[in-house]
Amino acid sequence: MKTFKAERSFDGFRVSILALGHLVNDSYSNLIPPLLPLLKEAYGLSYAASGMLTTAYTITSSIVQPIFGYYADKHGRRWLVALSTAWIAFFMSLIGAISWLGLDRSGSYAALLALIALAGFGSASYHPQASMMVPRISGEHKGFGVSLFSAGGNLGYAIMPLLVVPVTAIWGLPGTLAFLLPGLVMTLLLYRYAPEAPSVGAHLRLEDLARDITSVIKPLMAVTGVVCMRAWLFFGLITFLPLYLASRGESPAVASVHLFILLFFGAIGGLIGGHASDMYGRKLVIVSSLAITAPLLYLAFSTSGIIEWALTAVAGMALLASFSPAVLIAQGLIPRNQGMASGIILGLAIGIGGLGVSLTGAFADSFGITVALYSLAILPVVATLMAFLLPGSIRS
């Protein structure tokens, strides 16, 4: 079969298609943060209410991913990744049209939460299926393949803030309807070219899955904890960095550039981390990259101008270098259910970490946005300590 042949070598075209789909899918995941200053003003939101928007999306896009991962292991099909992209594009593009409903502020906020929560299911179904496909068509370069897939998502996060500002400047919040088009185009590409990867867990019963997970529960909890801390930091930065810059008097355009720098160089860091993990080991990359993230962020928050942007870029590279090694460690722990492993790491762990954004929002309401932002630098320190508990030696 064509699919099995692709497993023996690096299928650059189809890996790129899945990475491009990841770019489009995750671009919608970062539609809300650059809109927060506008939404906050339009609906009179507090910092905690603003953080809850991210939390609502995180719950449906991440925490339920293991369910989709289990389905992907048993019935993996390319139509699922195509439908997932169409789904998230449809609901996210409707956010700006809420004002047309004529609701009061509380009703508009409830509608906003509902749309964001529904959109999250598109992300939840895309990630475990696609991330399970990528290693199978990456041959002996799994770290690089997964890092390329990761880079697509990070670039999607980076690009969206640059698009939101001009679109909303021209059409206001209803301009989000324009973002329906790229999702529909990507849906067609995925349906045509995404691989029909074979399912390795098609006959695995739930009790067998539970036994497999129980046998590796300690290392699985370690890698899950690392991803939770990293996700809290990641979502905290993309949610509150624009609000922090706005409190300093910066324009939305400047805030978007900051986010772009963080995420664009984060994508580069992800590629470097994936390649390095193939050469030097997953654990070494995770520990070393997280260890330097905290001081880099603290210095970035404490400076301004070109130095601040340069430090933000390097911090983004360090933060996201650990993405693909963590995914591959989890998939190696549960090899018969790689979709479930991906769902746990890309979904459940990231979702739990994303819940921390609401805590950071409440912290900002009580102590100020500046103190809240600085508090995020503690998270990679905790993640580094957890990373030492990962299986194997520092070079395994």
Phi, psi and omega in degrees: 000150181300322183297318181291326176298321181295334181293335185274351179217167181281112180269084187300324183295310184286329172298320180294322178297316179293324177293320177295320175297322176296320178302309182294314182299313183284341175298323177292330178295337179252023177284327186288310185307313179291344176274346187304316177302321178289317180294321179299318180287319184292325186242008176062046185276145170278172176297321180295318178294324177296316178297327180296331177298316177294321180296318180301317179293321182297321181300310184278334182274340189237309189295330180271003183301323178303328178296313177293328177295318178297319177296318181298322178296326184269326188223037185302127179217150181290337179297336181291318179291328178291311180298323181301318181291319177297321182297308183293325179296319182297308186286322179293324182292342181276353186303314183289345182273000181300325181299336180289345181283345178071028181276160173284181186298317180293320178293321178294321179294320178296318178295322179297314177300318182296314180297316181296319179296317179296319180300327183300332180296332177295321176290320182299324182274335182286313192297309182295323180294310183292319182289340174282326179292319190301309180299330183287340179247018182251004177057231180271006182244049184297319179300316179291320179298313180292325179290327175294317175300315178298319181299324177301313178297317180294323176294324176299315175301320185288321186286321187304315178301327179290333179275326184297317185299307179294324180296314180286334176293327181275312188247357184075195181302323178299347178297346178298341177300334180294339183280002176290324187300308182300328178294320180291320177297316180295326178302316180294319180296316180295318181296329181275321193242345180298144184286152171265073183295139179292151179269128180269344183245026186299329183250012182278124180280161181299323180293326175293319178298316179298322179293319179297317181292318181299326182291340181235029189297321183293307177295328178294321176294325179295311181291327176295318178297319178300313182292324177301311181296318180295321180292320177302315179296315183299307181291328176297320180292313184287339178275313190258346177298316176299322179290323177295316179294325176296323179292338176273001180089010179283151180281161175302327180295318179294319178298321179295322178296319177301314179297319180299315179300313180302313188275325179296312179288335172297321177297319177297318177298324177296319177296316179297316181296321179295315179295317180296325181291329174294327185269319191244353178111146183293314187294319179301316181295317182295311183297311186292320182291319179290328182296328181266355183292316184300307180297326179295317178295316180300317179293322179297318179292337187265000182239185178209169177070213185298323180297317179299316181295320180295317179293323176299319179297313181292322177297320177297319178298316181294318183298315188265000177296336185272003187296297185294323176301322180293319178298315183291326175298314180296317179294327177290332178286328180234070188295333181279349180222068182291330176295318177296318178300316178295322179296323179293316185280311182281342183248284186302311182295315179294323179296315178298318177297321180295333177298333179295341180299323178295323177295319177295323177296316177296323177297321179293322178296326184275321189239356180103152184293328181294312179297320180297319181294317178297327181296335180296336181292347177286331188298316179294337175295313177298318180297322179297316179298319178295326183297332178294342180272357179296154184295149177087178177279178182296343180246020180260000000 
